[in-house]
């Protein structure tokens, strides 16, 4: 990856689900699909800088699968791939296997 996020920001890639058909057999067009709110962490910043100047490392690490809010982050495109960049506090939780 050619990006290193600053401070408490992380770069994530959405995990796409392949469900294009409803349980009743209807196909869902791309325009009607909801974007997934699950992603894999691709890159993390150094940590959050506190008011006294100390840096606290992030709980989220590269490779973690996370859940995030519907309107979280900013969409970016790197080398033809779509990613989201967001602050760690926008992460709702880490999925544990």
C-alpha positions as CSV (number, residue, x, y, z in Angstrom):
1,X,0.0,0.0,0.0
2,X,1.3,3.4,-0.9
3,X,-0.3,5.4,1.9
4,X,0.6,5.9,5.6
5,X,-2.3,7.5,7.5
6,X,-1.4,10.1,10.0
7,X,-2.2,10.1,13.8
8,X,-5.3,8.1,14.6
9,X,-6.5,7.5,11.1
10,X,-6.9,4.1,9.5
11,X,-7.3,2.9,5.9
12,X,-9.8,0.1,5.4
13,X,-11.1,-1.9,2.4
14,X,-14.8,-2.9,2.4
15,X,-15.5,-6.6,2.5
16,X,-18.0,-7.3,-0.2
17,X,-20.8,-9.9,0.2
18,X,-21.8,-11.8,-2.9
19,X,-25.5,-11.8,-2.1
20,X,-27.2,-10.5,-5.2
21,X,-30.4,-12.4,-4.8
22,X,-33.1,-12.2,-2.1
23,X,-34.4,-15.2,-0.4
24,X,-37.5,-15.0,-2.6
25,X,-35.3,-15.2,-5.8
26,X,-35.3,-11.6,-6.8
27,X,-32.1,-10.1,-8.1
28,X,-31.0,-6.8,-6.5
29,X,-29.5,-4.2,-8.9
30,X,-26.2,-2.5,-7.9
31,X,-28.0,0.8,-7.4
32,X,-30.3,-0.6,-4.7
33,X,-27.6,-2.5,-2.8
34,X,-26.4,-1.2,0.6
35,X,-22.7,-0.8,0.9
36,X,-21.2,-3.2,3.5
37,X,-20.3,-1.9,6.9
38,X,-17.6,-4.5,7.5
39,X,-14.0,-3.9,6.4
40,X,-10.4,-5.1,6.7
41,X,-7.8,-2.7,8.1
42,X,-5.1,-2.1,5.5
43,X,-3.0,0.6,7.2
44,X,-2.9,2.4,10.5
45,X,-1.4,5.6,11.8
46,X,1.1,6.0,14.6
47,X,-1.5,6.8,17.2
48,X,-3.6,9.5,18.8
49,X,-1.8,12.6,20.1
50,X,-3.1,13.7,23.5
51,X,-3.1,17.4,24.7
52,X,0.1,16.9,26.7
53,X,1.9,15.7,23.5
54,X,2.1,12.0,24.2
55,X,1.1,9.6,21.5
56,X,-1.2,6.7,22.4
57,X,-1.1,3.7,20.0
58,X,-4.2,2.5,18.3
59,X,-6.3,-0.6,19.4
60,X,-6.9,-1.4,15.7
61,X,-4.1,-3.2,13.8
62,X,-3.5,-4.1,10.2
63,X,-5.5,-7.2,9.2
64,X,-8.3,-6.7,11.8
65,X,-11.9,-7.0,10.5
66,X,-14.0,-4.1,11.8
67,X,-17.5,-2.8,11.8
68,X,-18.2,0.9,11.2
69,X,-21.1,3.3,10.9
70,X,-23.0,3.8,7.7
71,X,-21.6,7.3,7.0
72,X,-18.2,6.8,8.5
73,X,-14.9,7.8,6.7
74,X,-14.1,9.3,3.4
75,X,-13.9,7.3,0.2
76,X,-10.5,7.3,-1.6
77,X,-9.1,5.5,-4.6
78,X,-5.5,4.2,-4.6
79,X,-4.1,2.3,-7.6
80,X,-7.6,1.6,-8.9
81,X,-8.9,0.2,-5.6
82,X,-11.6,1.8,-3.4
83,X,-10.7,2.3,0.2
84,X,-12.1,4.3,3.2
85,X,-10.0,6.5,5.4
86,X,-11.4,7.2,8.9
87,X,-10.5,8.0,12.4
88,X,-10.2,5.1,14.9
89,X,-13.1,6.5,17.0
90,X,-15.4,5.9,14.0
91,X,-14.9,2.1,14.4
92,X,-17.8,0.5,16.2
93,X,-16.0,-2.8,17.0
94,X,-13.4,-5.4,16.0
95,X,-14.7,-8.7,14.7
96,X,-13.1,-11.6,16.6
97,X,-13.0,-15.1,15.1
